[in-house]
Amino acid sequence: MAASGSCVLWSYCGHGWSRVMWCCRLPGFRSSWPGGPLGARHLSEEKRATETHFGFETVSEEEKGGKVYQVFESVAKKYDVMNDMMSLGIHRVWKDLLLGKMHPFPGTQLLDVAGGTGLAWVLGDAEELPFDDDKFDVYTIAFGIRNVTHIDRALQEAHRVLKPGGRFLCLEFSQVNNPLISRLYDLYSFQVIPVLGEVIAGDWKSYQYLVESIRQFPSQEEFKEMIEDAGFQKVTYESLTSGIVAIHSGFKL
Ligand SMILES: C[S@@+](CC[C@H](N)C(=O)[O-])C[C@H]1O[C@@H](n2cnc3c(N)ncnc32)[C@H](O)[C@@H]1O
């Protein structure tokens, strides 16, 4: 993983997925690269200089993208090993479940936004995807959308780039539904994860942000409503591991 803001394009060939392209966003992307490297459409609406959260900190909306970028730059080299350590490998099971919902067919065009570790990549932003309308069969985003400054804009972009009939699938941390597990999870998140981050990746602050950002993300029901507000239909979700994560699904009809 190399930078804040990333997408991977995959094509299904019948035996497996082949990676077509991976793209990422760098801070200053909008101002230094008008139009974007792939002719990105820029939203006409100016960003409002209002405040938002960055973990438990309050920051201006302008600042947030750069701060998120720093987090993922900082953790990139140890990102995969940290995921295995923090989740005891369970993140791989969650991701397999996400893929299992996809039922790809030969030729399926998948856009995996916030793709993480990757090889060949170009610049992009979940809020302003550099792709034409009605282009993909499936849009996935795993542990990415909570980092986006304007989740509603990212959802609208997902809706725009999907073909009619296309499917939106999101794997994200969510709200734990069992009080005892919730208490243990909080203890683990706030007392253990930043320590692991410091020991393994030499980066307490980024992992502090990670656990704080999870607490800022909407509940399963609230996120479902946001997906519906973006125009998706037949929106459903499945909570996994007592709601530590959830998979949301919706269709562009
Ligand atoms: C926690 S990682 C998730 C990586 C991978 N999907 C996974 O499940 O392991 C979050 C990713 O979101 C990307 N990201 C953050 N803000 C973004 C934005 N505005 N647009 C696109 N990607 C973004 C980061 O660069 C990082 O690669």
The ligand as a Gaussian input file, in Angstrom:
#p B3LYP/6-31G(d) Opt

LIG

0 1
 C       -7.397000       0.472000       5.824000
 S       -6.806000       0.573000       4.162000
 C       -7.772000      -0.696000       3.398000
 C       -6.982000      -1.477000       2.378000
 C       -7.638000      -2.735000       1.810000
 N       -8.887000      -2.422000       1.125000
 C       -7.866000      -3.760000       2.871000
 O       -9.015000      -4.145000       3.069000
 O       -6.912000      -4.204000       3.486000
 C       -7.579000       2.055000       3.639000
 C       -7.203000       2.464000       2.240000
 O       -8.067000       3.556000       1.902000
 C       -7.340000       4.443000       1.100000
 N       -8.050000       5.743000       1.113000
 C       -8.108000       6.656000       2.096000
 N       -8.815000       7.743000       1.685000
 C       -9.227000       7.491000       0.413000
 C       -9.972000       8.222000      -0.568000
 N      -10.461000       9.430000      -0.319000
 N      -10.181000       7.651000      -1.773000
 C       -9.722000       6.417000      -2.046000
 N       -9.009000       5.668000      -1.170000
 C       -8.762000       6.210000       0.050000
 C       -5.949000       4.434000       1.751000
 O       -4.952000       4.880000       0.870000
 C       -5.775000       2.958000       2.067000
 O       -5.196000       2.300000       0.969000

